[in-house]
Amino acid sequence: MSTHLDQPPAAELAFDYDNLLKIIRRRYSVRRFRPDPLPDELIEKVLEAGRWAPSGANHQPWEFIVVKDRDLIQRLGEVFLREEISLRSGDPKFNWPQYSYVGEAPCLIVVCADPRLKRVINRPRPPENREKTFLFSIAAAVEHMQLAATSLGLGGIWLTVQELDQYELELRQLLKVPDPIRIAIFCPIGRPHAWPDINERGVHTRRPLRELVHHNTYDVSRLRSEEQIEEFVRTVTLRKGKGSWETETEASRTALAERLTGRMLRWMSWHRVPGLTPVRVEELRARARHDPRVRLVRLFADVEGGQLMCVSEAATRDEVTHWFEACGLPAAELSQLQWEGDHASIHEIALFEHATQREA
Ligand SMILES: Cc1cc2nc3c(=O)[nH]c(=O)nc-3n(C[C@H](O)[C@H](O)[C@H](O)COP(=O)(O)O)c2cc1C
């Protein structure tokens, strides 16, 4: 018997994969929006994508509050700002994202969910399993909406709402969310301030597939050690502050550009150097000063995290890579900078400079 499943439109699907992956790779957490208002048709398209998300036993727990009222958005943004301040004071070393943009977004989609619908999910399961399925399902709807937004030239972000927290209470009151409805995720949405170049490392840093994929069974020889995990955590924590670099002020970016320009910034490289010491950093700087070809503009070092970032005005890629080799530096991720409008790189450099100074 033939069913519709026997006839996948293979050619069409193959075509769609390329577009889908393009959208997936283009999506990023947007923390700076253009002020342009959003037409309702676009918002509806985003919501429609959320509605079609899969959910455990099809329990469809989600409900969406679309906030476009400027005054309300500002008041909600203030709650996030206060939360940010309190988070920062709780753990000043952590690179907390900034929330100043929330009140400036043209639209907020507040993703709520009704926990009573968990009853649809298999009863014999322990309640915590049903809770997991409930949360996973909400996440599926959120990601559908994020991708739909990207496909429409919009951007958004997931903002976690900590439940049973004083800020959640304030949000509930402002949005008039009744019990037992839960507020799961806040999604500011709008036209992104910029679309960073996806080929630039840093915008979408992701672990490579070869690190993540196991065939048939888990390859235990690749189970990462505690040290490797710690190193990863440090790396992500140091470089993660996209919240910060997306919302760097114009002034600080201009100041950085002024300090760095006047030179041809052609190359930016990032190296992992386990066992890095301050002496080694100084040695590398001295070596660079005496090498006429490398033309190093900046060398930022995070000694504790074992990371280096070099910015160079060398004429060719070979000249820089030759210098790395001569210094015994491990192979680098090397990006070519296009200074004009290359905000992703400027932000990345700014972040690294900020982070390394703070560490010092
Ligand atoms: C479940 C989830 C919760 C998140 N919560 C927050 C959040 O509370 N605040 C924030 O600034 N970003 C949040 N993010 C965004 C992540 O920081 C971001 O996805 C990650 O750093 C990868 O960057 P990218 O989205 O630009 O690729 C969240 C993302 C997910 C998937």
The ligand as a Tripos MOL2 file, in Angstrom:
@<TRIPOS>MOLECULE
LIG
   31    33     1     0     0
SMALL
NO_CHARGES

@<TRIPOS>ATOM
      1 C1         17.6230   27.9250   26.3200 C.3       1 LIG1
      2 C2         18.3800   29.1870   26.0390 C.ar      1 LIG1
      3 C3         18.4140   30.1840   26.9740 C.ar      1 LIG1
      4 C4         19.0870   31.3730   26.7380 C.ar      1 LIG1
      5 N1         19.0270   32.3720   27.6710 N.ar      1 LIG1
      6 C5         19.6510   33.5430   27.4310 C.ar      1 LIG1
      7 C6         19.5530   34.6010   28.3690 C.ar      1 LIG1
      8 O1         18.8790   34.4930   29.4170 O.2       1 LIG1
      9 N2         20.1890   35.7540   28.1100 N.ar      1 LIG1
     10 C7         20.9160   35.9260   26.9610 C.ar      1 LIG1
     11 O2         21.4770   37.0040   26.7600 O.2       1 LIG1
     12 N3         21.0330   34.9380   26.0320 N.ar      1 LIG1
     13 C8         20.4070   33.7490   26.2420 C.ar      1 LIG1
     14 N4         20.4800   32.7420   25.3040 N.ar      1 LIG1
     15 C9         21.2610   32.9530   24.0590 C.3       1 LIG1
     16 C10        22.6020   32.2150   24.1080 C.3       1 LIG1
     17 O3         23.5170   32.9320   24.8940 O.3       1 LIG1
     18 C11        23.1320   32.0620   22.6570 C.3       1 LIG1
     19 O4         22.2240   31.2790   21.9380 O.3       1 LIG1
     20 C12        24.4850   31.3900   22.6040 C.3       1 LIG1
     21 O5         25.4710   32.1820   23.2260 O.3       1 LIG1
     22 C13        24.9150   31.1160   21.1540 C.3       1 LIG1
     23 O6         24.9790   32.3240   20.4200 O.3       1 LIG1
     24 P1         24.1030   32.5630   19.1060 P.3       1 LIG1
     25 O7         22.6590   32.3450   19.4750 O.co2     1 LIG1
     26 O8         24.3850   33.9840   18.6850 O.co2     1 LIG1
     27 O9         24.5550   31.5870   18.0590 O.co2     1 LIG1
     28 C14        19.8050   31.5460   25.5170 C.ar      1 LIG1
     29 C15        19.7650   30.5320   24.5670 C.ar      1 LIG1
     30 C16        19.0570   29.3770   24.8080 C.ar      1 LIG1
     31 C17        18.9890   28.3110   23.7260 C.3       1 LIG1
@<TRIPOS>BOND
     1     1     2 1
     2     2     3 ar
     3     2    30 ar
     4     3     4 ar
     5     4     5 ar
     6     4    28 ar
     7     5     6 ar
     8     6     7 ar
     9     6    13 1
    10     7     8 2
    11     7     9 ar
    12     9    10 ar
    13    10    11 2
    14    10    12 ar
    15    12    13 ar
    16    13    14 ar
    17    14    15 1
    18    14    28 ar
    19    15    16 1
    20    16    17 1
    21    16    18 1
    22    18    19 1
    23    18    20 1
    24    20    21 1
    25    20    22 1
    26    22    23 1
    27    23    24 1
    28    24    25 2
    29    24    26 1
    30    24    27 1
    31    28    29 ar
    32    29    30 ar
    33    30    31 1
@<TRIPOS>SUBSTRUCTURE
     1 LIG1         1 GROUP 0 **** ****
